[in-house]
């Protein structure tokens, strides 16, 4: 997971720097707003990647035992589960 996240962060950095460079050019306000939105999205993606890495580091490693007292995150515990079969390739 770490290597993938690192590569993804590298891509985000290139995108972010390109958006910053383009943002310095003269352009219509709607284009500037779209570039700002894209730049904000790269920032959110970088924070999400950081959070995913932090979550992955807290996972048990092979050979380690899970504590039966630990509970899953609330989002996972409350997530609905569907048990109906699905058909593909009809």
C-alpha positions in Angstrom: 0.0 0.0 0.0 2.8 2.4 0.9 4.5 2.3 -2.5 1.2 2.8 -4.3 0.3 5.8 -2.1 3.8 7.2 -2.6 3.4 7.0 -6.4 -0.1 8.5 -6.2 1.3 11.4 -4.2 4.0 11.9 -6.8 1.3 12.2 -9.5 -0.8 14.6 -7.4 2.3 16.8 -6.9 2.8 17.0 -10.7 -0.8 17.8 -11.2 -0.8 20.4 -8.4 2.3 22.1 -9.7 0.9 22.2 -13.2 -2.3 23.8 -12.0 -0.3 26.4 -10.0 1.7 27.2 -13.1 -1.4 27.6 -15.3 -3.1 29.6 -12.6 -0.6 32.4 -13.1 -1.7 32.9 -16.7 -4.4 35.4 -17.7 -7.7 33.6 -18.3 -11.5 34.1 -17.9 -12.9 33.9 -14.3 -14.8 30.6 -15.0 -11.6 28.9 -16.1 -9.7 30.3 -13.1 -12.5 28.9 -10.9 -12.2 25.5 -12.5 -8.4 25.5 -12.0 -8.9 26.5 -8.3 -11.4 23.7 -7.8 -9.1 21.2 -9.4 -6.2 22.4 -7.2 -8.4 22.1 -4.1 -9.3 18.5 -5.2 -5.6 17.6 -5.4 -5.2 18.9 -1.9 -8.1 16.7 -0.7 -6.7 13.7 -2.5 -3.3 14.2 -0.9 -5.0 14.4 2.6 -7.0 11.3 1.8 -3.9 9.4 0.8 -2.2 10.5 4.0 -5.2 9.2 6.0 -5.3 5.9 4.1 -1.6 5.4 4.9 -2.2 6.2 8.6 -5.1 3.7 8.6 -3.0 1.0 6.9 -0.2 1.4 9.4 -2.7 0.6 12.2 -3.7 -2.7 10.6 -2.5 -5.9 12.0 0.6 -7.4 10.3 0.8 -11.1 9.4 1.5 -13.1 12.5 -0.1 -10.5 14.8 -3.3 -11.2 16.6 -6.3 -8.9 16.7 -7.8 -8.0 20.0 -11.3 -9.3 20.4 -12.1 -6.2 22.4 -11.5 -3.8 19.4 -14.5 -2.7 17.5 -14.7 -1.7 13.9 -15.0 2.0 12.9 -18.5 3.3 13.3 -19.0 3.8 9.5 -18.1 0.1 8.9 -20.2 -1.1 11.8 -23.3 0.7 10.6 -22.8 0.0 6.9 -25.7 -2.0 5.4 -24.9 -5.4 3.9 -26.6 -6.9 0.9 -26.7 -10.7 0.7 -28.6 -11.0 -2.6 -26.7 -12.8 -5.5 -26.0 -10.8 -8.6 -26.0 -12.1 -12.2 -23.4 -10.9 -14.7 -22.9 -11.6 -18.3 -26.4 -12.5 -19.2 
